[in-house]
Amino acid sequence: MSTRIELDPVGRITAASVGEPGQRTFYLQARKDDVLVSLLIEKQQVALLSMHIDELLERVGAPEEEVEGEAGAPELEEPITPEFRVGQIGLGYDERRDLVLVQCDEYVPQDEEEQPQLDPDELGRVRLWATRAQVRALARRGEQEVSGGRPICPMCGEAMEPEGHFCIRSNGHREVTRLT
């Protein structure tokens, strides 16, 4: 049986990570009253979600109300028990209700030999309805989380470890230890 959850509207929504840079696990989390939903999400998905929220808000208009605090979106709330790993994310806007929809569908492995064809109705789906101010705060929090990782090598674009980095662009002959 698939997970089907709709929080309409959410009381809170956030994207954050747990762990040290290079070993982080990212989550999208929302709450409405007593229902707490956590989803596993990839770092790149957080970055793209933040970008697409900004594009959506540019089209429909920025929220008029301000969000509390600098970052706006709250921290993750315990317990963090993910419903599923997110595959596809969709955004929508209901102008009549002035709410943004963040829809997350369950990830399905693409290995056709091992994975039988699944009916889309069998997949997990979470639909989160939030205000424009809440999703703007979600986008800012997502950007903070993504940028809080390991520094990127200016030569090859790969993440650098704290103890240094052997850059493939220099054929491994020169160790890059810090950014200047």
Contact map, one row per residue, 1 for C-alpha under 8 A:
111000000000000000000000000000000000000000000000000000000000000000000000000000000000000000000000000000000000000000000000010000000000000000000000000000000000000000000000000000000000
111100000000000000000000000000000000000000000000000000000000000000000000000000000000000000000000000000000000000000000000111110000000000000000000000000000000000000000000000000000000
111110000000000000000000000000000000000000000000000000000000000000000000000000000010000000000000000000000000000000000000001111000000000000000000000000000000000000000000000000000000
011111000000000000000000000000000000000000000000000000000000000000000000000000000000000000000000000000000000000000000000000111000000000000000000000000000000000000000000000000000000
001111100000000000000000000000000000000000000000000000000000000000000000000000000000000000000000000000000000000000000000000011100000000000000000000000000000000000000000000000000000
000111110000000000000000000000000000000000000000000000000000000000000000000000000000000000000000000000000000000000000000000001111000000000000000000000000000000000000000000000000000
000011111100000000000000000000110000000000000000000000000000000000000000000000000000000000000000000000000000000000000000000000111000000000000000000000000000000000000000000000000000
000001111100000000000000000000010000000000000000000000000000000000000000000000000000000000000000000000000000000000000000000000011100000000000000000000000000000000000000000000000000
000000111110000000000000000000010000000000000000000000000000000000000000000000000000000000000000001000000000000000000000000000011110000000000000000000000000000000000000000000000000
000000111111100000000000000001110000000000000000000000000000000000000000000000000000000000000000000000000000000000000000000000011100000000000000000000000000000000000000000000000000
000000001111100000000000000001111000000000000000000000000000000000000000000000000000000000000000000000000000000000000000000000000100000000000000000000000000000000000000000000000000
000000000111110000000000000001110000000000000000000000000000000000000000110000000000000000000000000000000000000000000000000000000000010000000000000000000000000000000000000000000000
000000000111111000000000000111100000000000000000000000000000000000000000110000000000000000000000000000000000000000000000000000000100011001000000000000000000000000000000000000000000
000000000001111100000000000111000000000000000000000000000000000000000000111100000000000000000000000000000000000000000000000000000000000011001100000000000000000000000000000000000000
000000000000111110000000011110000000000000000100000000000000000000000000100100000000000000000000000000000000000000000000000000000000000001001100100000000000000000000000000000000000
000000000000011111000000011100000000000000000000000000000000000000000000001100000000000000000000000000000000000000000000000000000000000000001100100000000000000000000000000000000000
000000000000001111100001111000000000000000000000000000000000000000000000000000000000000000000000000000000000000000000000000000000000000000000000100000000000000000000000000000000000
000000000000000111110001110000000000000000000000000000000000000000000000000000000000000000000000000000000000000000000000000000000000000000000000000000000000000000000000000000000000
000000000000000011111011100000000000000000000000000000000000000000000000000000000000000000000000000000000000000000000000000000000000000000000000000000000000000000000000000000000000
000000000000000001111111000000000000000000000000000000000000000000000000000000000000000000000000000000000000000000000000000000000000000000000000000000000000000000000000000000000000
000000000000000000111111000000000000000000000000000000000000000000000000000000000000000000000000000000000000000000000000000000000000000000000000000111000000000000000000000000000000
000000000000000000011111000000000000000000000000000000000000000000000000000000000000000000000000000000000000000000000000000000000000000000000000000011000000000010000000000000000000
000000000000000000111111100000000000000000000000000000000000000000000000000000000000000000000000000000000000000000000000000000000000000000000000000000000000000000000000000000000000
000000000000000011111111110000000000000000000000000000000000000000000000000000000000000000000000000000000000000000000000000000000000000000000000000000000000000000000000000000000000
000000000000000011100011111000000000000111000000000000000000000000000000000000000000000000000000000000000000000000000000000000000000000000000000000000000000000000000000000000000000
000000000000001111000001111100000000000111100000000000000000000000000000000000000000000000000000000000000000000000000000000000000000000000000000000000000000000000000000000000000000
000000000000001110000000111110000000011111000000000000000000000000000000000000000100000000000000000000000000000000000000000000000000000000000000000000000000000000000000000000000000
000000000000111100000000011111000000011110000000000000000000000000000000000000000000000000000000000000000000000000000000000000000000000000000000000000000000000000000000000000000000
000000000000111000000000001111100001111000000000000000000000000000000000000100000000000000000000000000000000000000000000000000000000000000000000000000000000000000000000000000000000
000000000111110000000000000111110001110000000000000000000000000000000000000000000000000000000000000000000000000000000000000000010000000000000000000000000000000000000000000000000000
000000100111100000000000000011111111100000000000000000000000000000000000000000000000000000000000000000000000000000000000000000000000000000000000000000000000000000000000000000000000
000000111111000000000000000001111111000000000000000000000000000000000000000000000000000000000000000000000000000000000000000000000000000000000000000000000000000000000000000000000000
000000000010000000000000000000111110000000000000000000000000000000000000000000000000000000000000000000000000000000000000000000000000000000000000000000000000000000000000000000000000
000000000000000000000000000000111111000000000000000000000000000000000000000000000000000000000000000000000000000000000000000000000000000000000000000000000000000000000000000000000000
000000000000000000000000000000111111100000000000000000000000000000000000000000000000000000000000000000000000000000000000000000000000000000000000000000000000000000000000000000000000
000000000000000000000000000011110111110000000000000000000000000000000000000000000000000000000000000000000000000000000000000000000000000000000000000000000000000000000000000000000000
000000000000000000000000000011100011111000000000000000000000000000000000000000001110000000000000000000000000000000000000000000000000000000000000000000000000000000000000000000000000
000000000000000000000000001111000001111100000000000000000000000000000000000000011110000000000000000000000000000000000000000000000000000000000000000000000000000000000000000000000000
000000000000000000000000001110000000111110000000000000000000000000000000000000001111110000000000000000000000000000000000000000000000000000000000000000000000000000000000000000000000
000000000000000000000000111100000000011111000000000000000000000000000000000000000111110000000000000000000000000000000000000000000000000000000000000000000000000000000000000000000000
000000000000000000000000111100000000001111101100000000000000000000000000000000000000110000000000000000000000000000000000000000000000000000000000000000000000000000000000000000000000
000000000000000000000000111000000000000111111100000000000000000000000000000000000000010000000000000000000000000000000000000000000000000000000000000000000000000000000000000000000000
000000000000000000000000010000000000000011111110000000000000000000000000000000000000000000000000000000000000000000000000000000000000000000000000010000000000000000000000000000000000
000000000000000000000000000000000000000001111111000000000000000000000000000000000000000000000000000000000000000000000000000000000000000000000000000000000000000000000000000000000000
000000000000000000000000000000000000000011111111100000000000000000000000000000000000000000000000000000000000000000000000000000000000000000000000000000000000000000000000000000000000
000000000000001000000000000000000000000011111111110000000000000000000000000000000000000000000000000000000000000000000000000000000000000000000110010000000000000000000000000000000000
000000000000000000000000000000000000000000111111111000000000000000000000000000000000000000000000000000000000000000000000000000000000000000000110010000000000000000000000000000000000
000000000000000000000000000000000000000000011111111100000000000000000000000000000000000000000000000000000000000000000000000000000000000000000000000000000000000000000000000000000000
000000000000000000000000000000000000000000001111111110000000000000000000000000000000000010000000000000000000000000000000000000000000000000100100000000000000000000000000000000000000
000000000000000000000000000000000000000000000111111111000000000000000000000000000000000000000000000000000000000000000000000000000000000001110110000000000000000000000000000000000000
000000000000000000000000000000000000000000000011111111100000000000000000000000000000000000000000000000000000000000000000000000000000000000100000000000000000000000000000000000000000
000000000000000000000000000000000000000000000001111111110000000000000000000000000000000000100000000000000000000000000000000000000000000000000000000000000000000000000000000000000000
000000000000000000000000000000000000000000000000111111111000000000000000000000000000000000100000000000000000000000000000000000000000001100100000000000000000000000000000000000000000
000000000000000000000000000000000000000000000000011111111100000000000000000000000000000000000000000000000000000000000000000000000000000100100000000000000000000000000000000000000000
000000000000000000000000000000000000000000000000001111111110000000000000000000000000000000000000000000000000000000000000000000000000000000000000000000000000000000000000000000000000
000000000000000000000000000000000000000000000000000111111111000000000000000000000000000000000000000000000000000000000000000000000000000000000000000000000000000000000000000000000000
000000000000000000000000000000000000000000000000000011111111111000000000000000000000000000000000000000000000000000000000000000000001000100000000000000000000000000000000000000000000
000000000000000000000000000000000000000000000000000001111111110000000000000000000000000000000000000000000000000000000000000000000000000000000000000000000000000000000000000000000000
000000000000000000000000000000000000000000000000000000111111100000000000000000000000000000000000000000000000000000000000000000000000000000000000000000000000000000000000000000000000
000000000000000000000000000000000000000000000000000000011111110000000000000000000000000000000000000000000000000000000000000000000000000000000000000000000000000000000000000000000000
000000000000000000000000000000000000000000000000000000001111111000000000000000000000000000000000000000000000000000000000000000000000000000000000000000000000000000000000000000000000
000000000000000000000000000000000000000000000000000000001101111100000000000000000000000000000000000000000000000000000000000000000001100000000000000000000000000000000000000000000000
000000000000000000000000000000000000000000000000000000001000111111000000000000000000000000000000000000000000000000000000000000000001100100000000000000000000000000000000000000000000
000000000000000000000000000000000000000000000000000000000000011111000000000000000000000000000000000000000000000000000000000000000000100000000000000000000000000000000000000000000000
000000000000000000000000000000000000000000000000000000000000001111100000000000000000000000000000000000000000000000000000000000000000100000000000000000000000000000000000000000000000
000000000000000000000000000000000000000000000000000000000000001111110000000000000000000000000000000000000000000000000000000000000000100000000000000000000000000000000000000000000000
000000000000000000000000000000000000000000000000000000000000000011111001000000000000000000000000000000000000000000000000000000000000110010000000000000000000000000000000000000000000
000000000000000000000000000000000000000000000000000000000000000001111101000000000000000000000000000000000000000000000000000000000000000000000000000000000000000000000000000000000000
000000000000000000000000000000000000000000000000000000000000000000111111000000000000000000000000000000000000000000000000000000000000000000000000000000000000000000000000000000000000
000000000000000000000000000000000000000000000000000000000000000000011111000000000000000000000000000000000000000000000000000000000000000000000000000000000000000000000000000000000000
000000000000000000000000000000000000000000000000000000000000000000001111110000000000000000000000000000000000000000000000000000000000000010011000000000000000000000000000000000000000
000000000000000000000000000000000000000000000000000000000000000000111111110000000000000000000000000000000000000000000000000000000000010011011000000000000000000000000000000000000000
000000000001111000000000000000000000000000000000000000000000000000000011111000000000000000000000000000000000000000000000000000000000010011011000000000000000000000000000000000000000
000000000001110000000000000000000000000000000000000000000000000000000011111100000000000000000000000000000000000000000000000000000000000000000000000000000000000000000000000000000000
000000000000010100000000000000000000000000000000000000000000000000000000111110000000000000000000000000000000000000000000000000000000000000000000000000000000000000000000000000000000
000000000000011100000000000010000000000000000000000000000000000000000000011111010000000000000000000000000000000000000000000000000000000000000000000000000000000000000000000000000000
000000000000000000000000000000000000000000000000000000000000000000000000001111110000000000000000000000000000000000000000000000000000000000000000000000000000000000000000000000000000
000000000000000000000000000000000000000000000000000000000000000000000000000111110000000000000000000000000000000000000000000000000000000000000000000000000000000000000000000000000000
000000000000000000000000000000000000000000000000000000000000000000000000000011111000000000000000000000000000000000000000000000000000000000000000000000000000000000000000000000000000
000000000000000000000000000000000000010000000000000000000000000000000000000111111100000000000000000000000000000000000000000000000000000000000000000000000000000000000000000000000000
000000000000000000000000000000000000111000000000000000000000000000000000000000111110000000000000000000000000000000000000000000000000000000000000000000000000000000000000000000000000
000000000000000000000000001000000000111100000000000000000000000000000000000000011111100000000000000000000000000000000000000000000000000000000000000000000000000000000000000000000000
001000000000000000000000000000000000111100000000000000000000000000000000000000001111100000000000000000000000000000000000000000000000000000000000000000000000000000000000000000000000
000000000000000000000000000000000000001100000000000000000000000000000000000000000111110000000000000000000110000000000000000100000000000000000000000000000000000000000000000000000000
000000000000000000000000000000000000001110000000000000000000000000000000000000000111111000000000000000000110000000000000000000000000000000000000000000000000000000000000000000000000
000000000000000000000000000000000000001111000000000000000000000000000000000000000001111110000000000000011110000000000000000000000000000000000000000000000000000000000000000000000000
000000000000000000000000000000000000000000000000000000000000000000000000000000000000111110000000000000011111000000000000000000000000000000000000000000000000000000000000000000000000
000000000000000000000000000000000000000000000000000000000000000000000000000000000000011111000000000000011110000000000000000000000000000000000000000000000000000000000000000000000000
000000000000000000000000000000000000000000000000100000000000000000000000000000000000011111100000000001111000000000000000000000000000000000000000000000000000000000000000000000000000
000000000000000000000000000000000000000000000000000000000000000000000000000000000000000111110000000011110000000000000000000000000000000000000000000000000000000000000000000000000000
000000000000000000000000000000000000000000000000000110000000000000000000000000000000000011111000000111100000000000000000000000000000000000000000000000000000000000000000000000000000
000000000000000000000000000000000000000000000000000000000000000000000000000000000000000001111100000111000000000000000000000000000000000000000000000000000000000000000000000000000000
000000000000000000000000000000000000000000000000000000000000000000000000000000000000000000111110011110000000000000000000000000000000000000000000000000000000000000000000000000000000
000000000000000000000000000000000000000000000000000000000000000000000000000000000000000000011111111110000000000000000000000000000000000000000000000000000000000000000000000000000000
000000000000000000000000000000000000000000000000000000000000000000000000000000000000000000001111111000000000000000000000000000000000000000000000000000000000000000000000000000000000
000000000000000000000000000000000000000000000000000000000000000000000000000000000000000000000111110000000000000000000000000000000000000000000000000000000000000000000000000000000000
000000000000000000000000000000000000000000000000000000000000000000000000000000000000000000000111111000000000000000000000000000000000000000000000000000000000000000000000000000000000
000000000000000000000000000000000000000000000000000000000000000000000000000000000000000000001111111100000000000000000000000000000011000000000000000000000000000000000000000000000000
000000001000000000000000000000000000000000000000000000000000000000000000000000000000000000001110111110000000000000000000000000001111000000000000000000000000000000000000000000000000
000000000000000000000000000000000000000000000000000000000000000000000000000000000000000000111100011111000000000000000000000000001111001000000000000000000000000000000000000000000000
000000000000000000000000000000000000000000000000000000000000000000000000000000000000000001111100001111100000000000000000000000111100000000000000000000000000000000000000000000000000
000000000000000000000000000000000000000000000000000000000000000000000000000000000000000011110000000111110000000000000000000000111100000000000000000000000000000000000000000000000000
000000000000000000000000000000000000000000000000000000000000000000000000000000000000000011100000000011111000000000000000000011110000000000000000000000000000000000000000000000000000
000000000000000000000000000000000000000000000000000000000000000000000000000000000000011111000000000001111100000000000000000011100000000000000000000000000000000000000000000000000000
000000000000000000000000000000000000000000000000000000000000000000000000000000000000011110000000000000111110000000000000001111000000000000000000000000000000000000000000000000000000
000000000000000000000000000000000000000000000000000000000000000000000000000000000001111100000000000000011111000000000000001110000000000000000000000000000000000000000000000000000000
000000000000000000000000000000000000000000000000000000000000000000000000000000000001111100000000000000001111100000000000000000000000000000000000000000000000000000000000000000000000
000000000000000000000000000000000000000000000000000000000000000000000000000000000000001000000000000000000111110000000000000000000000000000000000000000000000000000000000000000000000
000000000000000000000000000000000000000000000000000000000000000000000000000000000000000000000000000000000011111000100000000000000000000000000000000000000000000000000000000000000000
000000000000000000000000000000000000000000000000000000000000000000000000000000000000000000000000000000000001111100100000000000000000000000000000000000000000000000000000000000000000
000000000000000000000000000000000000000000000000000000000000000000000000000000000000000000000000000000000000111111100000000000000000000000000000000000000000000000000000000000000000
000000000000000000000000000000000000000000000000000000000000000000000000000000000000000000000000000000000000011111111000000000000000000000000000000000000000000000000000000000000000
000000000000000000000000000000000000000000000000000000000000000000000000000000000000000000000000000000000000001111110000000000000000000000000000000000000000000000000000000000000000
000000000000000000000000000000000000000000000000000000000000000000000000000000000000000000000000000000000000001111110000000000000000000000000000000000000000000000000000000000000000
000000000000000000000000000000000000000000000000000000000000000000000000000000000000000000000000000000000000111111111000000000000000000000000000000000000000000000000000000000000000
000000000000000000000000000000000000000000000000000000000000000000000000000000000000000000000000000000000000000111111100000000000000000000000000000000000000000000000000000000000000
000000000000000000000000000000000000000000000000000000000000000000000000000000000000000000000000000000000000000100111110000000000000000000000000000000000000000000000000000000000000
000000000000000000000000000000000000000000000000000000000000000000000000000000000000000000000000000000000000000000011111011000000000000000000000000000000000000000000000000000000000
000000000000000000000000000000000000000000000000000000000000000000000000000000000000000000000000000000000000000000001111111000000000000000000000000000000000000000000000000000000000
000000000000000000000000000000000000000000000000000000000000000000000000000000000000000000000000000000000000000000000111111000000000000000000000000000000000000000000000000000000000
010000000000000000000000000000000000000000000000000000000000000000000000000000000000000000000000000000000000000000000011111100000000000000000000000000000000000000000000000000000000
110000000000000000000000000000000000000000000000000000000000000000000000000000000000000000000000000000000000000000000111111100000000000000000000000000000000000000000000000000000000
011000000000000000000000000000000000000000000000000000000000000000000000000000000000000000000000000000001100000000000111111110000000000000000000000000000000000000000000000000000000
011100000000000000000000000000000000000000000000000000000000000000000000000000000001000000000000000000001100000000000000111111000000000000000000000000000000000000000000000000000000
011110000000000000000000000000000000000000000000000000000000000000000000000000000000000000000000000000111100000000000000001111100000000000000000000000000000000000000000000000000000
001111000000000000000000000000000000000000000000000000000000000000000000000000000000000000000000000000111000000000000000000111110000000000000000000000000000000000000000000000000000
000011100000000000000000000000000000000000000000000000000000000000000000000000000000000000000000000011110000000000000000000011111000000000000000000000000000000000000000000000000000
000001111100000000000000000001000000000000000000000000000000000000000000000000000000000000000000000011100000000000000000000001111100000000000000000000000000000000000000000000000000
000001111100000000000000000000000000000000000000000000000000000000000000000000000000000000000000001111000000000000000000000000111110000000000000000000000000000000000000000000000000
000000011110100000000000000000000000000000000000000000000000000000000000000000000000000000000000001111000000000000000000000000011111011000000000000000000000000000000000000000000000
000000001000000000000000000000000000000000000000000000000000000000000000000000000000000000000000011100000000000000000000000000001111111000000000000000000000000000000000000000000000
000000000000000000000000000000000000000000000000000000001000011000000000000000000000000000000000011100000000000000000000000000000111111100000000000000000000000000000000000000000000
000000000000000000000000000000000000000000000000000000000000011111100000000000000000000000000000000000000000000000000000000000000011111110000000000000000000000000000000000000000000
000000000001100000000000000000000000000000000000000000000000000000100001100000000000000000000000000000000000000000000000000000000111111111000000000000000000000000000000000000000000
000000000000100000000000000000000000000000000000000010000000000000000000000000000000000000000000000100000000000000000000000000000111111111100000000000000000000000000000000000000000
000000000000000000000000000000000000000000000000000011001000001000000000000000000000000000000000000000000000000000000000000000000001111111110000000000000000000000000000000000000000
000000000000010000000000000000000000000000000000000000000000000000100011100000000000000000000000000000000000000000000000000000000000111111111000000000000000000000000000000000000000
000000000000111000000000000000000000000000000000010000000000000000000001100000000000000000000000000000000000000000000000000000000000011111111100000000000000000000000000000000000000
000000000000000000000000000000000000000000000000111011000000000000000000000000000000000000000000000000000000000000000000000000000000001111111110000000000000000000000000000000000000
000000000000000000000000000000000000000000000000010000000000000000000011100000000000000000000000000000000000000000000000000000000000000111111111000000000000000000000000000000000000
000000000000011100000000000000000000000000000000000000000000000000000011100000000000000000000000000000000000000000000000000000000000000011111111100000000000000000000000000000000000
000000000000011100000000000000000000000000000110110000000000000000000000000000000000000000000000000000000000000000000000000000000000000001111111110000000000000000000000000000000000
000000000000000000000000000000000000000000000110010000000000000000000000000000000000000000000000000000000000000000000000000000000000000000111111111000000000000000000000000000000000
000000000000000000000000000000000000000000000000000000000000000000000000000000000000000000000000000000000000000000000000000000000000000000011111111100000000000000000000000000000000
000000000000001110000000000000000000000000000000000000000000000000000000000000000000000000000000000000000000000000000000000000000000000000001111111110000000000000000000000000000000
000000000000000000000000000000000000000000100110000000000000000000000000000000000000000000000000000000000000000000000000000000000000000000000111111110000000000000000000000000000000
000000000000000000000000000000000000000000000000000000000000000000000000000000000000000000000000000000000000000000000000000000000000000000000011111110000000000000000000000000000000
000000000000000000001000000000000000000000000000000000000000000000000000000000000000000000000000000000000000000000000000000000000000000000000001111111000000000000000000000000000000
000000000000000000001100000000000000000000000000000000000000000000000000000000000000000000000000000000000000000000000000000000000000000000000000111111100000000000000000000000000000
000000000000000000001100000000000000000000000000000000000000000000000000000000000000000000000000000000000000000000000000000000000000000000000000000111110000001111000000000000000000
000000000000000000000000000000000000000000000000000000000000000000000000000000000000000000000000000000000000000000000000000000000000000000000000000011111000001110000000000000000000
000000000000000000000000000000000000000000000000000000000000000000000000000000000000000000000000000000000000000000000000000000000000000000000000000001111100111100000000000000000000
000000000000000000000000000000000000000000000000000000000000000000000000000000000000000000000000000000000000000000000000000000000000000000000000000000111111111100000010000000010010
000000000000000000000000000000000000000000000000000000000000000000000000000000000000000000000000000000000000000000000000000000000000000000000000000000011111100000000000000000000010
000000000000000000000000000000000000000000000000000000000000000000000000000000000000000000000000000000000000000000000000000000000000000000000000000000001111100000000010100000000000
000000000000000000000000000000000000000000000000000000000000000000000000000000000000000000000000000000000000000000000000000000000000000000000000000000001111110000000011100000000000
000000000000000000000000000000000000000000000000000000000000000000000000000000000000000000000000000000000000000000000000000000000000000000000000000000011111111000000000000000000000
000000000000000000000000000000000000000000000000000000000000000000000000000000000000000000000000000000000000000000000000000000000000000000000000000000011001111100000000000000000000
000000000000000000000000000000000000000000000000000000000000000000000000000000000000000000000000000000000000000000000000000000000000000000000000000001111000111110000000000000000000
000000000000000000000000000000000000000000000000000000000000000000000000000000000000000000000000000000000000000000000000000000000000000000000000000001111000011111011000000000000000
000000000000000000000100000000000000000000000000000000000000000000000000000000000000000000000000000000000000000000000000000000000000000000000000000001100000001111111000000000000000
000000000000000000000000000000000000000000000000000000000000000000000000000000000000000000000000000000000000000000000000000000000000000000000000000001000000000111110000000000000000
000000000000000000000000000000000000000000000000000000000000000000000000000000000000000000000000000000000000000000000000000000000000000000000000000000000000000011111000000000001000
000000000000000000000000000000000000000000000000000000000000000000000000000000000000000000000000000000000000000000000000000000000000000000000000000000000000000111111100000000111100
000000000000000000000000000000000000000000000000000000000000000000000000000000000000000000000000000000000000000000000000000000000000000000000000000000000000000110111110000000111000
000000000000000000000000000000000000000000000000000000000000000000000000000000000000000000000000000000000000000000000000000000000000000000000000000000000000000000011111010111110000
000000000000000000000000000000000000000000000000000000000000000000000000000000000000000000000000000000000000000000000000000000000000000000000000000000001011000000001111111101110000
000000000000000000000000000000000000000000000000000000000000000000000000000000000000000000000000000000000000000000000000000000000000000000000000000000000001000000000111111100000000
000000000000000000000000000000000000000000000000000000000000000000000000000000000000000000000000000000000000000000000000000000000000000000000000000000000011000000000011111100000000
000000000000000000000000000000000000000000000000000000000000000000000000000000000000000000000000000000000000000000000000000000000000000000000000000000000000000000000111111111000000
000000000000000000000000000000000000000000000000000000000000000000000000000000000000000000000000000000000000000000000000000000000000000000000000000000000000000000000011111111000000
000000000000000000000000000000000000000000000000000000000000000000000000000000000000000000000000000000000000000000000000000000000000000000000000000000000000000000000111111111100000
000000000000000000000000000000000000000000000000000000000000000000000000000000000000000000000000000000000000000000000000000000000000000000000000000000000000000000000100011111100000
000000000000000000000000000000000000000000000000000000000000000000000000000000000000000000000000000000000000000000000000000000000000000000000000000000000000000000000110011111110000
000000000000000000000000000000000000000000000000000000000000000000000000000000000000000000000000000000000000000000000000000000000000000000000000000000000000000000011110000111111000
000000000000000000000000000000000000000000000000000000000000000000000000000000000000000000000000000000000000000000000000000000000000000000000000000000001000000000011110000001111110
000000000000000000000000000000000000000000000000000000000000000000000000000000000000000000000000000000000000000000000000000000000000000000000000000000000000000000111000000000111110
000000000000000000000000000000000000000000000000000000000000000000000000000000000000000000000000000000000000000000000000000000000000000000000000000000000000000000010000000000011111
000000000000000000000000000000000000000000000000000000000000000000000000000000000000000000000000000000000000000000000000000000000000000000000000000000001100000000000000000000011111
000000000000000000000000000000000000000000000000000000000000000000000000000000000000000000000000000000000000000000000000000000000000000000000000000000000000000000000000000000000111
